[in-house]
Amino acid sequence: MNRDCLHTLAVNLTYVFKVERPDFLYHFLEPLSSFPSPFPSPSPSPSSSSPSFSSSSPPSSPSPPSPQNYPKKNKTRSQFHHYIPQFILKTFADNFTLDKTVFISSTPSQDPSGFEPSTPKKPKSKKRPNYYINVCLVKYQTKELVNTAHVYGVKDIYRDFTEDDCMKFEKLLSKHECTSSTFIRQVWDEETDLSLTRAQLSSMKRFLVVMMYRGERRRSQYFDQNFEPLTEMSVKKHMEHKRLPSVPSVWFDNLKWIIEASPETLLMEFTSVCKARKKSMSPTALIRSYRGPIHGVEMEVFGCIMSGSIACIWQAEKGSEFILTEGCYGAWDGDVGIQYHHLFIVSSRFAIVLVNKVYLEERTKRNLRYISWFGDHLHTHPVTEYKNEPLPENFNIKTDYSHLATDDVFKYKRIVVPKEDVYRVNSISIDDNPQTLTYKSSISMYKSLRYYDKVKEDLFHDCIDYSSLRRKLFSDLNRTHQAEQ
């Protein structure tokens, strides 16, 4: 086999089998060149001149093909990005179990004398199971079991073609998700004590805000331009200020900044927003005077969540469960201009709730038009361990930041939420006219719909009719009950 055939064979095999180092393949095929080729050698063309070689120097062998000349894997192919994290979606599957990381020894527990126990090592990786969850299509009143890999997501939600690394912001967000997912998994395990450092708390809040901002409901506001008048004015002013070409580009520009900005920058911008708000009692004062990296109305909401809220861990009372919708992250109760609670469902049994510190002040409550639907029994301040102790006697956490450290520790308790409050949380998402509903327990979903039907005239504006879906769930429950008997 001549070297030209060998070179062609190496190239073809490299491409077909996607060999990462083609020079290795060429090295192993080279001995074949000593065997005669089973095919006749092509005769040289009359018009082509044969190469001449000096008798003293043999023909040089062709150099191995360079790896950079071979097709590379497409690093920019489309990706399906979940706006509700998949590790949370899995908790709504029937086959989900809380996985506690364990280490096993490679030797028996009772080692023979004379032998030292070997180093513990992780168990061998197993094939990942598929997780299917109930997804109810509200419009068609149908229920399907859907793989968590293919639901509650959008293709290329973070892709930015203006960056050298078009997935830069997905990688930045993954750092916040790593911190948050560790804490959320601790929340699921009721035997684990809950604590976060100040830096971890800031990272988790940012991740929760991104979950709210990237969700279908908030994203559609920008893509469909469905804003309240003040927010629309704020968006248009921001487009002029930053010379952005379209309203959807404002959404992505905001998202990038929320993911990327440092905690110091966040605090500085929120302070600027508060100063702009205090200049005048006019509703448009903030819009007229604030010029920042994201538009004023969004910066005010974002800053209040990051700097002006405490985190509470809510645990649904036994016999009740939380539900998911495409717009449930960041769902809130409150009044225009002040949200009392922002709700983030992290499993069918647990929710992280960010409570506005201003609402917790008794003076503020007396001056509000509306009282929150959720009482003070659901609010518990975390126990704080300050690293810069002892604190001065006149220490005021609202004004004195010099004694705060990133490694201060907050210790949290799980607050058991009565069933009626759980159904009220679910009703907020149900009244948002969702396209999909996801639940783990059919009976809990049925009771949530029944509760919503009972209170919607007094508490809600849209008053959506779910009677046919409620009847369908009731029929399915009866059928299941009869089958079990």
MARPALUM-162144 format. One line per field, with one value per residue (C-alpha): residue in three letters; residue number from 0; x, y, z. Coordinates in Angstrom, 3 decimals, decimal comma, m for minus. Layout:
code (ALA_...)
pos (NUM_...)
X (X_...)
Y (Y_...)
Z (Z_...)
//
This chain:
code (MET_ASN_ARG_ASP_CYS_LEU_HIS_THR_LEU_ALA_VAL_ASN_LEU_THR_TYR_VAL_PHE_LYS_VAL_GLU_ARG_PRO_ASP_PHE_LEU_TYR_HIS_PHE_LEU_GLU_PRO_LEU_SER_SER_PHE_PRO_SER_PRO_PHE_PRO_SER_PRO_SER_PRO_SER_PRO_SER_SER_SER_SER_PRO_SER_PHE_SER_SER_SER_SER_PRO_PRO_SER_SER_PRO_SER_PRO_PRO_SER_PRO_GLN_ASN_TYR_PRO_LYS_LYS_ASN_LYS_THR_ARG_SER_GLN_PHE_HIS_HIS_TYR_ILE_PRO_GLN_PHE_ILE_LEU_LYS_THR_PHE_ALA_ASP_ASN_PHE_THR_LEU_ASP_LYS_THR_VAL_PHE_ILE_SER_SER_THR_PRO_SER_GLN_ASP_PRO_SER_GLY_PHE_GLU_PRO_SER_THR_PRO_LYS_LYS_PRO_LYS_SER_LYS_LYS_ARG_PRO_ASN_TYR_TYR_ILE_ASN_VAL_CYS_LEU_VAL_LYS_TYR_GLN_THR_LYS_GLU_LEU_VAL_ASN_THR_ALA_HIS_VAL_TYR_GLY_VAL_LYS_ASP_ILE_TYR_ARG_ASP_PHE_THR_GLU_ASP_ASP_CYS_MET_LYS_PHE_GLU_LYS_LEU_LEU_SER_LYS_HIS_GLU_CYS_THR_SER_SER_THR_PHE_ILE_ARG_GLN_VAL_TRP_ASP_GLU_GLU_THR_ASP_LEU_SER_LEU_THR_ARG_ALA_GLN_LEU_SER_SER_MET_LYS_ARG_PHE_LEU_VAL_VAL_MET_MET_TYR_ARG_GLY_GLU_ARG_ARG_ARG_SER_GLN_TYR_PHE_ASP_GLN_ASN_PHE_GLU_PRO_LEU_THR_GLU_MET_SER_VAL_LYS_LYS_HIS_MET_GLU_HIS_LYS_ARG_LEU_PRO_SER_VAL_PRO_SER_VAL_TRP_PHE_ASP_ASN_LEU_LYS_TRP_ILE_ILE_GLU_ALA_SER_PRO_GLU_THR_LEU_LEU_MET_GLU_PHE_THR_SER_VAL_CYS_LYS_ALA_ARG_LYS_LYS_SER_MET_SER_PRO_THR_ALA_LEU_ILE_ARG_SER_TYR_ARG_GLY_PRO_ILE_HIS_GLY_VAL_GLU_MET_GLU_VAL_PHE_GLY_CYS_ILE_MET_SER_GLY_SER_ILE_ALA_CYS_ILE_TRP_GLN_ALA_GLU_LYS_GLY_SER_GLU_PHE_ILE_LEU_THR_GLU_GLY_CYS_TYR_GLY_ALA_TRP_ASP_GLY_ASP_VAL_GLY_ILE_GLN_TYR_HIS_HIS_LEU_PHE_ILE_VAL_SER_SER_ARG_PHE_ALA_ILE_VAL_LEU_VAL_ASN_LYS_VAL_TYR_LEU_GLU_GLU_ARG_THR_LYS_ARG_ASN_LEU_ARG_TYR_ILE_SER_TRP_PHE_GLY_ASP_HIS_LEU_HIS_THR_HIS_PRO_VAL_THR_GLU_TYR_LYS_ASN_GLU_PRO_LEU_PRO_GLU_ASN_PHE_ASN_ILE_LYS_THR_ASP_TYR_SER_HIS_LEU_ALA_THR_ASP_ASP_VAL_PHE_LYS_TYR_LYS_ARG_ILE_VAL_VAL_PRO_LYS_GLU_ASP_VAL_TYR_ARG_VAL_ASN_SER_ILE_SER_ILE_ASP_ASP_ASN_PRO_GLN_THR_LEU_THR_TYR_LYS_SER_SER_ILE_SER_MET_TYR_LYS_SER_LEU_ARG_TYR_TYR_ASP_LYS_VAL_LYS_GLU_ASP_LEU_PHE_HIS_ASP_CYS_ILE_ASP_TYR_SER_SER_LEU_ARG_ARG_LYS_LEU_PHE_SER_ASP_LEU_ASN_ARG_THR_HIS_GLN_ALA_GLU_GLN)
pos (0_1_2_3_4_5_6_7_8_9_10_11_12_13_14_15_16_17_18_19_20_21_22_23_24_25_26_27_28_29_30_31_32_33_34_35_36_37_38_39_40_41_42_43_44_45_46_47_48_49_50_51_52_53_54_55_56_57_58_59_60_61_62_63_64_65_66_67_68_69_70_71_72_73_74_75_76_77_78_79_80_81_82_83_84_85_86_87_88_89_90_91_92_93_94_95_96_97_98_99_100_101_102_103_104_105_106_107_108_109_110_111_112_113_114_115_116_117_118_119_120_121_122_123_124_125_126_127_128_129_130_131_132_133_134_135_136_137_138_139_140_141_142_143_144_145_146_147_148_149_150_151_152_153_154_155_156_157_158_159_160_161_162_163_164_165_166_167_168_169_170_171_172_173_174_175_176_177_178_179_180_181_182_183_184_185_186_187_188_189_190_191_192_193_194_195_196_197_198_199_200_201_202_203_204_205_206_207_208_209_210_211_212_213_214_215_216_217_218_219_220_221_222_223_224_225_226_227_228_229_230_231_232_233_234_235_236_237_238_239_240_241_242_243_244_245_246_247_248_249_250_251_252_253_254_255_256_257_258_259_260_261_262_263_264_265_266_267_268_269_270_271_272_273_274_275_276_277_278_279_280_281_282_283_284_285_286_287_288_289_290_291_292_293_294_295_296_297_298_299_300_301_302_303_304_305_306_307_308_309_310_311_312_313_314_315_316_317_318_319_320_321_322_323_324_325_326_327_328_329_330_331_332_333_334_335_336_337_338_339_340_341_342_343_344_345_346_347_348_349_350_351_352_353_354_355_356_357_358_359_360_361_362_363_364_365_366_367_368_369_370_371_372_373_374_375_376_377_378_379_380_381_382_383_384_385_386_387_388_389_390_391_392_393_394_395_396_397_398_399_400_401_402_403_404_405_406_407_408_409_410_411_412_413_414_415_416_417_418_419_420_421_422_423_424_425_426_427_428_429_430_431_432_433_434_435_436_437_438_439_440_441_442_443_444_445_446_447_448_449_450_451_452_453_454_455_456_457_458_459_460_461_462_463_464_465_466_467_468_469_470_471_472_473_474_475_476_477_478_479_480_481_482_483_484)
X (0,000_1,614_1,777_m0,825_m3,418_m2,316_m2,749_m6,259_m7,242_m6,045_m8,032_m11,225_m10,979_m10,255_m13,373_m15,687_m14,631_m14,000_m10,477_m9,210_m5,511_m5,183_m1,380_m1,777_m3,941_m1,445_1,358_m0,413_m1,360_2,146_3,428_0,802_2,815_5,312_2,632_1,808_m1,448_m4,221_m5,215_m3,254_m1,344_m2,807_m0,674_0,631_m1,114_0,811_0,413_1,782_5,495_6,802_8,700_12,433_14,428_18,119_19,564_21,307_18,142_14,942_11,541_10,374_7,350_4,221_3,845_1,044_m2,200_m2,534_m5,402_m6,526_m7,340_m10,105_m13,735_m14,290_m17,318_m19,902_m19,677_m22,542_m25,341_m28,765_m29,375_m32,586_m32,301_m34,732_m36,175_m37,336_m34,222_m34,421_m33,251_m36,416_m38,699_m37,539_m39,036_m42,502_m41,831_m43,162_m39,794_m37,828_m35,917_m33,662_m30,141_m27,657_m24,061_m22,462_m19,029_m18,362_m15,167_m13,623_m12,910_m15,212_m16,143_m14,280_m10,738_m8,456_m5,621_m2,484_m4,345_m4,979_m8,387_m8,278_m9,219_m13,008_m14,211_m17,432_m19,859_m19,763_m21,921_m25,198_m27,474_m29,496_m33,217_m35,798_m38,173_m41,728_m44,023_m47,701_m48,172_m51,753_m52,466_m55,063_m56,430_m57,201_m57,998_m55,636_m52,917_m49,682_m46,631_m43,649_m39,922_m38,378_m35,692_m38,257_m40,491_m40,373_m37,550_m36,569_m33,863_m30,766_m32,180_m28,679_m26,902_m25,155_m23,543_m21,794_m19,507_m16,462_m17,870_m21,560_m22,434_m20,558_m23,654_m24,848_m21,480_m21,703_m25,209_m24,079_m21,928_m24,982_m27,031_m24,379_m24,584_m28,387_m28,882_m26,665_m28,787_m32,085_m31,097_m30,410_m33,898_m35,374_m33,605_m35,560_m32,786_m30,256_m29,728_m29,949_m27,348_m25,917_m23,071_m23,824_m22,042_m23,996_m27,280_m26,525_m25,708_m28,925_m31,070_m29,516_m30,281_m33,899_m34,207_m32,849_m35,364_m38,107_m36,755_m36,086_m39,487_m42,118_m44,317_m41,676_m40,015_m43,322_m43,853_m40,873_m41,458_m45,188_m44,674_m47,368_m46,448_m48,143_m47,852_m45,046_m42,981_m43,428_m42,225_m39,206_m38,326_m38,581_m36,391_m33,816_m33,796_m32,986_m30,318_m28,462_m29,411_m30,907_m32,646_m35,744_m37,756_m36,703_m33,072_m33,802_m34,852_m31,631_m29,480_m31,099_m30,635_m26,921_m26,353_m28,280_m26,121_m22,801_m22,880_m20,886_m22,650_m20,982_m22,336_m25,809_m25,835_m24,544_m27,220_m30,006_m28,872_m29,048_m32,593_m33,668_m32,207_m33,982_m37,262_m36,931_m36,475_m40,191_m43,486_m44,362_m44,720_m42,446_m39,645_m37,577_m38,007_m37,007_m33,851_m32,366_m30,005_m28,438_m27,355_m30,967_m34,166_m35,353_m38,530_m36,716_m33,754_m36,067_m37,721_m34,386_m32,741_m35,613_m35,312_m31,515_m31,040_m34,438_m35,733_m35,257_m35,475_m37,975_m38,271_m41,873_m42,785_m46,231_m48,308_m48,751_m51,640_m50,962_m48,445_m47,210_m47,720_m45,700_m46,692_m44,603_m45,025_m44,880_m41,321_m41,468_m45,247_m46,130_m48,804_m48,941_m49,897_m48,886_m45,284_m44,627_m44,545_m44,837_m43,789_m41,980_m42,630_m40,197_m41,316_m38,342_m40,262_m43,800_m43,220_m40,950_m40,806_m38,266_m40,074_m38,371_m40,236_m40,002_m38,330_m40,399_m43,610_m42,384_m42,303_m45,488_m45,482_m45,616_m48,440_m50,677_m50,350_m50,987_m54,257_m53,962_m52,770_m50,866_m52,706_m49,988_m49,768_m46,780_m46,717_m45,022_m42,182_m39,071_m35,843_m32,729_m30,292_m27,207_m23,641_m21,486_m17,792_m16,800_m18,047_m18,455_m20,740_m20,877_m23,798_m25,219_m24,895_m27,613_m27,655_m29,571_m26,845_m23,611_m22,160_m18,593_m19,253_m20,862_m18,697_m19,211_m18,710_m21,421_m23,680_m27,502_m29,252_m32,765_m35,722_m38,355_m41,770_m44,716_m47,401_m51,068_m52,976_m55,147_m52,062_m50,560_m53,739_m53,573_m49,998_m51,181_m54,151_m51,833_m50,315_m53,670_m55,159_m52,239_m53,946_m51,184_m50,813_m49,565_m50,030_m47,673_m48,487_m47,430_m50,623_m53,943_m55,906_m53,821_m54,313_m58,043_m58,240_m56,244_m58,693_m61,626_m60,137_m59,489_m63,071_m64,267_m62,172_m61,581_m64,456_m63,071_m59,312_m58,614_m59,395_m59,303_m61,593_m60,749_m63,164_m61,487_m64,702_m64,143_m60,570_m61,733_m64,404_m61,854_m59,499_m62,371_m63,333_m59,737_m59,523_m62,720_m61,462_m58,169_m59,970_m62,229_m59,251_m57,447_m60,498)
Y (0,000_3,294_6,311_8,300_5,577_5,441_9,190_9,040_6,136_8,004_11,087_9,081_7,091_10,241_11,940_8,892_7,916_11,495_10,716_13,505_12,897_11,855_11,738_8,696_6,928_7,682_6,283_2,923_2,669_3,455_m0,177_m1,150_0,747_m2,147_m4,530_m4,604_m2,954_m5,313_m2,717_m1,828_1,406_4,091_4,798_8,337_10,667_11,440_15,125_15,045_14,979_12,357_13,713_13,039_12,122_12,084_8,596_9,669_10,872_8,751_10,441_12,155_10,658_12,823_14,654_13,446_15,353_18,312_18,085_21,644_20,720_18,335_19,250_20,572_19,957_22,691_24,510_26,888_24,455_25,210_24,259_23,851_25,998_25,464_28,579_26,308_24,307_20,636_19,605_21,271_19,796_16,297_16,635_16,536_13,088_9,980_8,209_11,069_10,219_12,470_11,473_11,834_11,585_8,544_7,041_3,314_1,425_m0,873_m3,449_m5,277_m3,484_m6,111_m6,019_m8,997_m8,241_m7,072_m5,188_m1,463_m0,297_1,244_4,808_5,284_5,962_7,038_4,443_3,696_5,935_4,389_5,167_8,245_7,585_9,534_11,719_12,319_14,928_15,797_18,707_19,901_21,945_24,374_25,420_21,856_20,487_17,566_16,012_14,495_12,841_14,770_14,185_16,964_17,393_18,761_21,092_24,574_25,839_27,868_27,313_29,499_31,781_33,012_32,949_36,223_36,269_39,576_37,769_35,692_33,001_33,028_30,987_33,297_34,244_30,669_29,855_32,850_31,843_28,270_29,551_31,049_27,935_25,726_27,670_27,755_24,097_23,021_25,002_23,907_20,249_20,880_22,376_19,140_17,075_17,858_16,438_19,014_22,373_25,327_28,081_30,480_32,958_36,520_35,916_32,687_34,416_37,153_34,536_32,619_35,768_36,648_33,169_33,457_36,855_35,397_32,539_35,151_37,354_34,602_32,967_32,820_35,477_38,190_37,412_37,635_41,145_42,324_40,207_41,051_44,576_44,033_46,628_48,908_52,579_53,485_50,403_51,022_54,606_53,362_50,831_53,412_55,900_53,166_52,249_55,856_56,067_52,904_53,052_49,582_48,548_46,817_46,086_42,374_43,539_45,466_42,197_40,418_43,437_43,535_39,785_39,973_42,775_41,013_37,906_39,719_42,722_42,606_42,957_46,355_47,596_46,317_48,207_51,388_51,329_50,569_53,526_55,730_54,510_55,324_58,833_59,395_58,224_60,667_63,716_64,013_62,352_62,186_58,601_59,491_60,993_57,804_57,464_61,054_61,194_57,672_56,558_53,232_49,892_48,604_50,626_52,262_50,299_46,967_48,186_49,181_45,740_43,955_46,109_45,618_41,853_41,788_44,366_44,815_41,308_38,458_34,821_32,439_28,696_27,523_23,861_22,719_21,036_17,307_16,629_19,727_20,535_23,460_23,526_24,856_27,051_28,806_32,080_30,924_32,107_35,563_35,460_37,958_39,467_43,116_46,515_48,610_49,692_47,408_43,625_41,946_38,400_36,991_33,250_30,699_27,045_24,684_21,393_20,162_20,541_23,590_27,218_29,979_33,241_36,636_38,974_42,750_44,238_47,409_45,402_43,811_47,204_47,851_51,527_50,583_48,084_50,718_52,957_50,325_49,943_46,160_43,717_40,680_37,396_35,710_36,417_37,116_33,493_32,753_35,228_34,258_36,240_34,074_33,902_35,879_35,142_38,217_37,578_41,112_40,797_42,415_44,895_48,488_49,405_51,905_49,518_50,022_47,403_49,754_52,401_50,869_48,425_48,489_45,671_43,373_40,601_38,275_35,289_36,304_33,267_33,191_30,185_29,394_27,358_25,629_27,216_24,817_26,489_25,549_23,925_26,964_29,151_26,560_26,641_30,446_30,352_28,035_30,300_33,219_31,175_29,714_33,211_34,254_32,527_29,940_27,747_24,800_23,432_20,897_19,023_15,858_14,967_15,046_15,473_18,496_20,040_19,418_21,045_24,053_24,569_24,189_26,759_29,187_28,833_29,670_32,835_34,198_36,694_38,314_38,095_38,035_40,013_37,525_34,896_32,174_29,281_25,933_23,981_21,492_20,771_20,366_17,876_15,943_15,680_14,593_11,904_10,658_10,505_8,441_6,095_5,616_5,068_2,395_0,647_0,494_m1,086)
Z (0,000_m1,070_1,193_m0,765_m0,125_3,497_3,850_2,312_4,569_7,670_6,702_6,072_9,292_11,275_9,952_10,283_13,808_14,984_16,157_18,394_17,539_13,843_14,115_16,401_13,806_11,067_13,238_13,647_9,965_8,717_9,008_6,411_3,811_3,726_2,376_m1,324_m2,286_m3,461_m6,052_m9,182_m9,041_m11,295_m14,342_m14,540_m16,898_m20,064_m19,517_m16,011_m15,406_m12,992_m10,047_m10,143_m7,082_m6,422_m6,065_m2,898_m1,094_m0,830_m1,250_1,923_3,645_3,873_7,180_9,486_8,988_11,336_13,885_13,191_9,570_10,627_11,221_14,746_16,875_16,590_19,900_19,080_18,346_19,775_23,391_25,370_28,492_31,362_32,934_35,757_36,746_35,941_39,413_40,780_38,107_39,061_42,544_40,939_39,425_41,155_40,924_42,526_45,694_47,743_46,763_49,601_48,460_50,101_49,904_49,936_50,669_48,090_50,831_53,255_56,473_58,532_57,168_57,866_60,275_58,577_55,822_55,856_54,646_51,199_50,393_50,176_46,679_45,070_43,764_40,064_37,950_36,883_33,985_34,817_35,180_33,223_35,213_33,997_35,533_35,201_32,801_32,470_29,320_30,618_27,228_26,139_29,610_29,024_31,149_29,883_31,406_30,031_30,427_32,527_29,857_27,384_29,372_30,940_28,764_25,709_23,104_23,398_26,077_27,085_23,730_22,909_19,466_20,247_22,720_21,767_24,043_23,113_26,218_28,591_30,577_30,958_32,531_34,869_35,934_36,607_39,503_41,217_40,446_42,050_45,338_45,256_44,358_47,273_49,724_48,128_48,434_52,114_52,391_51,020_53,699_56,866_59,062_57,841_59,558_57,184_57,006_54,435_54,539_53,473_50,158_49,541_50,386_47,854_45,216_45,927_45,762_42,427_41,097_42,261_40,558_37,315_37,597_37,892_35,118_32,567_33,115_30,422_32,018_32,422_29,095_27,216_28,607_26,574_23,478_23,349_24,766_27,375_30,030_32,472_31,361_33,807_32,961_29,236_29,679_31,653_28,935_26,122_28,036_28,618_24,911_24,036_26,742_25,685_21,978_21,985_18,749_20,134_23,276_23,365_23,314_26,540_28,175_27,207_28,096_31,551_32,008_31,186_33,670_36,463_35,988_35,638_38,013_41,256_44,661_45,139_41,807_42,677_45,974_44,331_41,597_44,066_46,185_43,080_42,402_45,964_45,686_42,372_43,902_46,822_44,601_43,929_44,849_41,153_39,833_36,908_39,049_38,894_35,134_34,430_36,555_36,731_33,953_34,807_33,337_33,386_33,301_36,517_37,276_36,871_38,931_41,778_41,918_41,590_44,266_46,724_46,389_46,672_49,436_51,042_51,752_54,198_53,140_54,762_54,147_53,882_54,268_53,159_55,846_55,303_52,957_50,839_48,107_46,040_42,268_39,331_36,393_33,755_35,662_39,285_39,996_41,458_41,928_44,634_46,814_47,767_46,452_43,458_44,003_46,981_46,876_50,284_49,385_46,345_46,069_44,624_44,585_44,985_45,319_45,863_49,623_49,967_48,858_49,400_50,129_50,021_52,386_51,988_55,084_54,736_55,027_58,260_59,978_61,961_60,988_57,311_57,770_59,355_56,284_53,611_51,740_51,679_54,292_53,079_52,649_54,705_58,439_60,655_61,821_58,475_59,074_61,011_60,972_60,672_63,562_62,513_63,571_62,920_62,355_63,387_66,959_69,366_67,606_68,895_71,155_68,677_65,716_63,077_60,331_58,005_57,950_59,265_56,741_58,059_60,549_57,966_56,519_53,568_55,884_58,384_58,830_58,705_60,264_59,024_60,240_58,170_58,773_58,453_56,326_57,019_54,162_53,518_53,036_50,676_48,568_48,639_47,299_44,530_43,804_42,990_40,156_39,125_38,703_36,462_33,506_33,015_29,949_32,010_35,521_37,077_40,250_42,023_43,873_42,003_45,218_46,270_42,817_43,053_46,500_45,254_42,376_44,718_47,113_44,252_43,058_46,569_47,107_43,596_43,692_46,866_46,307_42,581_39,460_36,586_38,186_35,654_35,267_36,008_36,578_33,733_34,850_38,429_37,355_35,317_38,288_40,513_37,994_37,804_41,599_41,800_39,110_40,964_44,265_42,737_41,139_44,495_46,118)
//
